[in-house]
Every structure is written in C-alpha cells, then in structure tokens.
Amino acid sequence: MNRPTLALIALGGATIAAALLWWWATFSAFVHYGNLSWPDAGRCLVRDSDICALAKVLCLSAHPRVFYAYWTGAFWLGVVVLSASLWTA
C-alpha cells in the first residue's frame, strides 16, 4: 500500500473511533439508566431523529458548556475518508 492510502485509512479509522467515543459520551448515560434502548442509541450514531435530538438537548443540560452534543456527520466523515482510501489503493 502507498502512503496516501495508509494515511486515509488511519485518518478515517481515527475519525470513526473519535465519533464512537463522542457518541458514547453523549448517549451512554441514557442507555445505562434505561431512558434509551441500545437499538435507539445505535440509530443515533448514524442518523438524527426526534428521540436523538431530545437526548442531545438533555445531555447538554447535564454537561459543562465545553461539551458539544454528538454530531452524526462526524461518523459519516470518517466513513467517507475511509472509503476514499479504496480509491487510492
């Protein structure tokens, strides 16, 4: 593999890993306390819905203002970058 391919794989993987951590930081308490099921929280990883928006608003009220609610675009950005590595292979 060439360097651009490896760089895109690393960047895409790191972006997806960061998105997963960010998603977990936002939704884990809701799953832990039974306010959201695992499938509902999992759907919030890849797309927004009313229940995801409500959870994010409640999450922001519980965290300091330096914490931003999860953005699904972070996950998809990682997927796009990881997929771009296929074009450079």
C-alpha positions in Angstrom: 0.0 0.0 0.0 1.2 3.5 -0.7 1.4 6.3 1.8 -1.8 8.2 0.8 -3.8 5.0 1.2 -2.3 4.3 4.7 -2.9 7.9 5.7 -6.5 7.8 4.6 -7.1 4.5 6.4 -5.5 5.9 9.6 -7.4 9.2 9.4 -10.7 7.6 8.6 -10.3 5.0 11.3 -9.3 7.6 13.9 -12.3 9.8 12.9 -14.7 6.8 13.2 -13.2 5.9 16.6 -13.5 9.5 17.8 -17.1 9.6 16.6 -17.8 6.4 18.5 -16.3 7.8 21.7 -18.2 11.1 21.3 -21.4 9.2 20.7 -20.8 7.0 23.8 -20.1 10.1 25.9 -23.4 11.6 24.7 -25.7 8.6 24.9 -24.2 6.1 27.4 -26.0 7.6 30.4 -29.4 7.4 28.7 -28.8 3.7 27.9 -27.4 3.0 31.4 -30.5 4.5 33.1 -32.9 2.9 30.7 -34.1 6.1 29.0 -32.9 4.8 25.6 -32.6 1.2 24.4 -29.4 0.1 22.7 -31.0 0.0 19.3 -32.4 3.5 19.7 -29.0 4.8 20.8 -27.3 2.9 18.0 -29.5 4.6 15.4 -28.4 7.9 16.9 -24.8 7.0 15.8 -25.7 7.2 12.1 -28.8 9.5 11.8 -30.7 12.0 13.8 -34.3 11.5 15.0 -36.6 13.3 17.4 -35.5 10.9 20.2 -31.8 11.6 19.5 -32.4 15.3 19.4 -34.2 15.2 22.8 -31.4 13.1 24.3 -28.8 15.6 23.0 -30.6 18.5 24.5 -30.9 16.8 27.8 -27.2 15.8 27.6 -26.1 19.4 27.1 -28.0 20.4 30.2 -26.1 17.8 32.2 -22.6 18.5 30.9 -20.4 21.6 31.0 -20.8 24.0 28.1 -17.4 22.9 26.7 -19.1 19.6 25.8 -20.9 19.5 22.4 -23.6 17.0 21.7 -22.8 14.3 19.2 -23.0 15.1 15.5 -23.8 12.3 13.1 -21.7 13.9 10.4 -18.5 13.0 12.3 -19.2 9.3 11.8 -20.1 9.8 8.1 -17.0 11.9 7.6 -14.9 9.1 8.9 -16.7 6.6 6.6 -16.1 8.9 3.6 -12.4 9.3 4.4 -12.0 5.5 5.0 -13.8 4.8 1.7 -11.6 7.3 -0.1 -8.7 5.0 0.8 -10.2 2.5 -1.7 -9.7 5.0 -4.5 -6.1 5.4 -3.7 -5.3 1.7 -3.3 
